[in-house]
Amino acid sequence: MAAALDGAPVTAPALPDGAVVVRVPPAPGPLTALAVAVPLAGLSPAAQRLAPLLAAVWSRDAAGPGRLCEPLVTADLVGIRVEALPGGATGASRFTHVPVPTVDAVEAARPGCVAALRAAGRSRELGTDLVQGALFGAAHRYGLTPADRARVVARCTVDELAAAADEARALAPVVAVAGPGEPGRMRARRGPPPGLPPPPPGRRAVTVGVPGRRAYHLTGAPGVRLGDPAKFALHVACAVLGGRDGLLGWCLGGRAYSFTVFSRELADAGYVASLVDCDPAGVDHTADAVDAAIAWLAAGAVTPAMLAAAVERLVVDHHRALRTARDRVTRACAYAAAGLDPAEATAYPERVTAVDAEQVTAAALRLADPSRRVEVTLLPRASTVDGQNGGKHSGFP
């Protein structure tokens, strides 16, 4: 038995067959929260592309007085998030059933959904989407871009969305509830996930024209999946590279507006990426600086002081990311849908604190092979036409 969004008990018969219910500690404040989602891995490629519209229709159906409902779409999940004041919900089972799309519901949700997808495709987020596409391929859900989905969502029929809803309804949902009590325990999935294509060999690079006057240079490499314990050392390596006074900052020598390095773990795979906001004329310098910083870290450059500072930042960021009930149920939902124990998320501080310098060096070596990396450069459109980038970056074959 688990607590519902409004505090009423939820028993298994009230939920779809096979539903997984996990409970996370509540956040301070009056709001309660719930996330319910199904794994995209269980849907067909056509349904995966329609996930944003399906979630938009689902959230509109679940909306009501005293509660805020919003779509929840990640690389692994499609569902909704609900936040409510006391008395603003009617129990978890109210939200777990995927609605049957109607013409009115689809047409009400479609414009906002398409606009959001197109906006995402025009932002600097486009760079990370292209990195994922290069590493995982367009045929895999991790390679889908907002532009891919916007085109499909804009022209899909109600019958096509209804078919996607039928697929989602046939899957057992994951329900994460912020409420009192001990979090439920789950058995982690064993073995590598099936069906993920290997990264294509050879260093690849692409340049894309974007609005504005700044350039963005990204470097991506294969990482690890959510359940892999190697992620903790990768996180520390990224913090050493990209944190304040990090190695990448030293190698850039002040010739960048901002920069970050991060590792993103998904249910079946992951990737590591750097993103540097720079002047268009400095793109080649940026690419060389990224190479130098990774090589420096892989050679064992991390010091005890650098390690301690990186771990401290990661622990602080972890707590910041789980300040609200909404954040906590979203994280729990992602872990549970990946077949992992959601309680693992709360063990992050002690796991990352245990990382040593040798593990950081080993993590950097995963990134040091240039043949496993992809480069994406977003240049102002005039720069791509005028050839200001010196021709170093070419399109994908």
C-alpha angles and dihedrals in degrees: 000000000000135000116263125223092266095041096260116130119261118208126193096253090061091061133062116277112281095013114162113219119193128179128212129189113271122250122237114275138051099285121101122197143201134184123197123182145149124224116261089216088075094056130082118254090255092054092045090058091052094050096108093054092043090053091047092054091044093052093049090052091051096047120112145142115313097014139085117217124189136172118266113205124159134154087275107027144052120190143086141286121218129195120183145174117235108292093018097110139053103213136294094277088065090070106034101076115087107231125235105251116240128197092251094048094048095048091047092052100036102075095052092043094051092045092052092049093049092048090052089052091056098048129083085266083081088079095060090045090056091047090054091046092053094047099043105023130239092270092066123073090238088062095055115115128202088249090056091052095042091059093050096042092049094058106027120120127233089248091055091051090046089055090052090049090051090054092049092047090055092059125084108250127224114229120195116189128188104222144121123288138057117316114252117255124233134188113246119239113256129220131016117310116253128241103031112133118230116252111268112256125247133045111287131193136186136182122207128187116234135174120267137045102274131084128220122206120195131185119192135185135175113277133177136284124259096264096049113108089211087078092081094062090044090054091052091047090052091048091051090050100042108024127103107297087009125155094260091054091053092049093048089055095209094305096124136072093219141336142191138184121202144166118221119197122198131183096268105019143349144207141212121223142177122207122195124186106208147146113283090242091057100056096103091048089051093052090051091047092054090051092048095048093050091046091049093052092045089054090061101264096147114114128199090254092051091048094050093048092049093050092048091054092048093051092049091048090049092056092044090053092057100045097115133051087239091058092047098051091046092054092046091049092053092051095046093047089053090055093253132129106261088213087072089074091064091051091063098104095055093043095051092043089058093061113113134201094262091056090050091052090049090050091051090052088061087062099039098080105092091199089069095051135088127205124209122185123190108200131179106265094246090056093054090051096044093047094235090154092069095238093279094128119058133182126269114274 
